[in-house]
């Protein structure tokens, strides 16, 4: 699905403090054993280590400064967000547009090849690309479209995925349950 272009530097938007949280470590074993692919892999729950990471994350002193938690609908993010919501008491909203970066050919090999091409091409999709994937501009557009519903909030926790987060924060490596604070014009 292609989203309309959004000018991230436009005037008239709302400044919003975003507390990005990457989901905890997932466990893909059961789904891989059953040959799930594509969005089927997004059903994977957190691993035991991922649950521990999410429990530790939920006590982060920065999180209660937010007004709301907005989570990807993908299981690993939603499970992580549920730990934070239980401890902080913040309301939780699920947003399907905060999903993982899209590669339009299935298979782990294609995903890794696409990630390499994405990084080499600075988020662009070259016309002759052998693998089709979501561009950086498309990811930013769907994020801003999603977050525009929450403009009345000054500070939000967003539980999402590394590739989406990387479009807004400079960190090359974003660990499971890492918290990164930034301000964006939405």
C-alpha positions as CSV (number, residue, x, y, z in Angstrom):
1,X,0.0,0.0,0.0
2,X,1.3,3.4,-0.9
3,X,0.7,6.4,1.4
4,X,0.6,10.0,0.2
5,X,3.7,12.1,0.6
6,X,3.8,14.1,3.8
7,X,6.0,17.2,4.1
8,X,7.7,16.6,7.4
9,X,9.1,20.2,7.4
10,X,5.7,21.8,6.8
11,X,4.5,24.7,9.0
12,X,1.4,24.6,11.1
13,X,1.9,21.1,12.5
14,X,2.1,20.3,16.2
15,X,5.3,19.7,18.1
16,X,5.0,16.4,19.8
17,X,7.4,14.7,22.2
18,X,7.7,11.1,21.1
19,X,9.1,8.4,23.5
20,X,10.0,5.7,21.0
21,X,10.2,2.1,22.5
22,X,11.3,-0.8,20.4
23,X,9.4,-4.0,21.2
24,X,11.0,-6.8,23.3
25,X,12.8,-9.8,21.8
26,X,10.3,-12.0,19.9
27,X,10.1,-15.8,19.7
28,X,9.5,-16.9,16.1
29,X,10.0,-20.7,16.7
30,X,6.4,-21.9,16.6
31,X,5.5,-19.9,13.6
32,X,8.7,-20.9,11.7
33,X,8.0,-24.6,12.5
34,X,4.5,-24.1,10.9
35,X,6.0,-22.3,7.9
36,X,4.3,-19.0,8.5
37,X,5.5,-16.1,6.3
38,X,4.7,-12.5,5.7
39,X,2.3,-11.0,8.1
40,X,1.9,-14.5,9.7
41,X,5.3,-13.9,11.3
42,X,3.9,-10.8,13.0
43,X,1.9,-13.1,15.2
44,X,5.0,-14.1,17.1
45,X,4.8,-13.4,20.9
46,X,7.7,-12.2,23.0
47,X,10.3,-14.7,24.1
48,X,10.9,-15.3,27.8
49,X,13.8,-12.9,27.6
50,X,11.5,-10.4,25.7
51,X,9.0,-10.5,28.5
52,X,11.7,-9.8,31.1
53,X,12.9,-6.9,28.9
54,X,9.4,-5.5,28.7
55,X,8.9,-5.8,32.5
56,X,12.2,-4.0,33.2
57,X,11.3,-1.4,30.6
58,X,7.9,-0.7,32.2
59,X,9.6,0.8,35.2
60,X,11.6,3.4,33.1
61,X,11.0,6.8,34.8
62,X,10.5,8.6,31.5
63,X,7.4,6.6,30.5
64,X,4.9,8.1,33.1
65,X,5.6,11.6,31.7
66,X,3.6,10.6,28.6
67,X,-0.2,11.0,28.3
68,X,-0.9,7.9,26.2
69,X,0.8,4.7,24.7
70,X,0.3,4.1,21.0
71,X,1.4,0.7,19.8
72,X,1.9,-1.2,16.6
73,X,-0.8,-3.9,16.2
74,X,2.0,-6.5,15.7
75,X,2.0,-9.0,18.5
76,X,5.6,-8.3,19.8
77,X,4.9,-4.6,20.1
78,X,1.5,-4.9,21.5
79,X,2.7,-7.4,24.2
80,X,5.5,-5.0,25.1
81,X,3.1,-2.1,25.3
82,X,0.7,-4.1,27.5
83,X,3.4,-4.4,30.2
84,X,4.0,-0.6,30.1
85,X,0.3,0.1,30.3
86,X,-0.2,-2.1,33.3
87,X,2.6,-0.5,35.3
88,X,2.1,3.1,34.2
89,X,-1.7,3.1,34.1
90,X,-1.5,5.0,30.8
91,X,-4.3,4.4,28.2
92,X,-3.2,2.2,25.3
93,X,-4.2,2.6,21.7
94,X,-3.4,0.1,18.9
95,X,-2.5,1.5,15.5
96,X,-2.2,-0.7,12.5
97,X,-0.1,1.9,10.6
98,X,2.8,1.5,13.0
99,X,3.5,-1.9,11.6
100,X,7.0,-3.2,10.7
101,X,8.7,-2.1,7.5
102,X,7.3,-3.8,4.4
103,X,9.2,-6.1,2.0
104,X,6.9,-7.2,-0.8
105,X,8.5,-10.5,-1.4
106,X,8.3,-13.2,1.3
107,X,11.2,-15.0,2.9
108,X,13.9,-14.2,5.3
109,X,16.5,-14.1,2.6
110,X,14.5,-11.5,0.7
111,X,14.0,-9.5,3.8
112,X,17.7,-9.4,4.6
113,X,18.6,-8.5,0.9
114,X,16.0,-5.7,1.0
115,X,17.3,-4.3,4.3
116,X,20.8,-4.2,2.8
117,X,19.6,-2.4,-0.4
118,X,17.4,0.0,1.7
119,X,20.5,1.0,3.8
120,X,22.8,1.2,0.7
121,X,20.3,3.4,-1.1
122,X,19.5,5.6,1.8
123,X,15.9,4.4,2.0
124,X,15.2,4.8,-1.7
125,X,13.9,2.1,-4.0
126,X,15.8,2.1,-7.2
127,X,13.7,1.6,-10.4
128,X,15.6,-1.6,-11.3
129,X,15.4,-3.1,-7.8
130,X,15.0,-6.9,-7.8
131,X,13.1,-6.7,-4.5
132,X,10.3,-4.3,-3.8
133,X,10.1,-2.7,-0.4
134,X,8.7,0.3,1.4
135,X,10.8,3.4,1.1
136,X,11.9,5.7,3.9
137,X,9.5,8.4,2.6
138,X,6.6,6.0,2.7
139,X,7.4,4.9,6.2
140,X,7.6,8.5,7.4
141,X,4.3,9.3,5.7
142,X,2.4,6.5,7.3
143,X,3.8,7.4,10.7
144,X,2.8,11.0,10.4
145,X,-0.6,10.1,9.1
146,X,-1.1,7.8,12.1
147,X,0.2,10.2,14.7
148,X,-1.9,13.1,13.4
149,X,-4.8,11.6,15.2
150,X,-3.0,12.3,18.5
151,X,-2.1,16.0,18.0
152,X,-3.9,16.9,21.2
153,X,-1.2,15.1,23.2
154,X,2.1,16.7,23.9
155,X,4.0,13.6,25.0
156,X,3.3,10.0,23.7
157,X,4.9,6.6,24.1
158,X,5.2,4.9,20.7
159,X,5.9,1.1,20.8
160,X,7.1,0.1,17.4
161,X,9.8,-1.4,15.2
162,X,13.4,-0.6,14.5
163,X,13.2,0.2,10.8
164,X,10.3,2.6,11.5
165,X,12.0,4.2,14.4
166,X,15.2,4.7,12.4
167,X,13.5,7.1,10.1
168,X,13.3,9.6,13.0
169,X,16.2,8.8,15.2
170,X,19.9,8.7,14.2
171,X,20.8,5.5,16.2
172,X,22.2,2.8,13.9
173,X,21.5,0.1,16.4
174,X,18.3,0.1,18.3
175,X,18.1,-2.7,20.9
176,X,15.0,-4.5,22.1
177,X,13.1,-2.4,24.6
178,X,15.4,0.6,24.0
179,X,13.8,4.0,24.8
180,X,14.6,6.9,22.6
181,X,13.1,10.4,23.1
182,X,12.7,12.9,20.3
183,X,10.5,15.8,19.2
184,X,8.7,15.8,15.9
185,X,6.5,18.1,14.0
186,X,3.3,16.2,13.4
